[in-house]
Amino acid sequence: MTQTNFPFSELIMSDEELLQKMLAKPSPQIFSVTDLFDNWECQESIDNSFAYMALAPHHTFIMLTEPVEQMLQYFKSGARQRIRIATVDLGRKLNLKPEIYELYETFEFEWPLQNVWLGVSVGNQTATDHIPLLLMCPATVRFLSCEPLLEAIDIKDYLSADNEEFGHPGIDWVIIGGESGSNSRSCHIDWIRSIVTQCQATNTAVFVKQLGSNAIDSNNYILDVAVNNFRIKLEDPKGADMQEFPEDLQVQDFPA
C-alpha cells in the first residue's frame, strides 16, 4: 500500500438527508459510521441505521464502538429480524425498486451484513478485555482500533484465523495510531512495531495510520519519556505521512 490518508468518509447515522445522499452514490465508497451504541436502548433508531447500510451493499461501513457490551446485547436481542423488517419498511418509504430490498422480504439475505465491519477501541492492555465480546458479535470483518496507542499491548491470542477458544474466526484487521495534538501522550515506535509483528505473524491485515504528534524512538529511549532528545522529528503534525515512517512500519493493508 502507498496511501497516506485514511480513505474513509464520516457518515452521521442520525442525518437522514445525508443517508439518502449516500444511497444515491453509485460508486462503492468506505464510510466511517458514528457510534450507534452510545444510546443503544433506542433500538428503532439503530435498526433504521442498519437498514440504510443493508440497502447500500455496494458501500462498506466501518463501525467503531466504545460500549461493546451494549453492541453485543443489541445483537442478542433479535437484531436480525428487526433489521430485516426495518430494511423492507425503509425501502418502501423511500420508494426504492422492490428488487433492492426483496431479499429482506423473502428472508434470503446474508447474515451478518457483508458490508458492515465492527470494531472496538483497544489503546492499552486493559481494553483487550473487550475483544472477546466483539468476537461474539456477528460481523464479516471484526477489527481493533489501537488508537491512541498508549502502551505496549499483547493481542496475538485474538488474531488467529481459527480461534478455537471462541469457536469462530478471530480479529481480521488492526488499525494503529499514536495520539495527535499539542498535549498528546507519547507513543513508542516499538509499541507499534510489536503489534505489526503480531499481525504479520498471523496473516492479520494491519494499517499503521499515524505515529502521533509525540512519537518516541524506543531504540534510544532510556528512562524519561519527557526528554525531548528522543522524540522523533516529523514534518507532519500528526505523524501521518507514511513516507516518514520507519520502513518496516509503512504498512497500510485492508482485510481481503
Sequence and secondary structure as in RCSB ss.txt:
>XXXX:A:sequence
MTQTNFPFSELIMSDEELLQKMLAKPSPQIFSVTDLFDNWECQESIDNSFAYMALAPHHTFIMLTEPVEQMLQYF
KSGARQRIRIATVDLGRKLNLKPEIYELYETFEFEWPLQNVWLGVSVGNQTATDHIPLLLMCPATVRFLSCEPLL
EAIDIKDYLSADNEEFGHPGIDWVIIGGESGSNSRSCHIDWIRSIVTQCQATNTAVFVKQLGSNAIDSNNYILDV
AVNNFRIKLEDPKGADMQEFPEDLQVQDFPA
>XXXX:A:secstr
    S   EEE TT HHHHHHHHH  S  EEEE  SGGGTT HHHHHHHHHHHHT TTSEEEEEES HHHHHHHH
HTTHHHHHHHHHHHHHHHTT  HHHHHHHHTT   SS TTEEEEEE  SSGGGGGHHHHHTS  SEEEEEE S  
S    GGG  SSBTTTTB    EEEEE   STT   EEHHHHHHHHHHHHHTT EEEEEE  TTEE TTT  S T
T GGGB   SSTTS  GGGS GGG  B    
